[in-house]
Amino acid sequence: MVAKRVPRALLQHWTHSHEEDTEAEYVYRPASFTFPPSRGRSSFEIRANGTMTGETPGPTDCSEAVQGRWSYREEDSALTFYAEDSSKPAKVVQIVSLTKGKLVVKHR
């Protein structure tokens, strides 16, 4: 079940904007953002029903998609991703800042 206090701006398709990363933080932009050319970008789409789709560049430069679930913990702004058939988190990040046009996360 998805938390009731999930920030609405989070519910969209996010693409990694690696040009804006720092040593401690990763930056994501909406898929509609105009990115400079890149060989491949990871992305994920977060849906209100608790499901998500993630994409990563594959070995042939074609994207590989994964289905899964996500959860959000308001008290520490933790965003957790789960593989479709797993109860163990695949990845946990902490949201540093979030607007409709930019998501900044720190790996935990």
C-alpha positions, 0 to 999 in steps of 0.5 A: 500500500502506498503512503497517503502523504507521498509528494505528488511531484514524485509520481512521474517518469524520472530519467537520470541526469548524470551531468548534474550529479555530485559525489554525494547526490544523483539528479533525475529529471522528468522524461520530458526534459531536454537532455544533452546526447548520451549513450544511455540513461537509466530511468524509472516511472513511479505510479500512484498504485505502488508499481514502478518500471525501471529501465537501464541501458543494456549491453547492446545500448538498448534499454532493459526494463524491470517491473517492481514496486516502490514505497515511500517513508515520509519521516526520513524521505526514503524511497525504496524500490523492490523487484516485482517478486521480492520482499527484499529492497533492491535499492533505497535512496533518500530524497534530498529535494523534490520539485515537479522538474527535479529529483535529487537523491542521496544513496543510503 
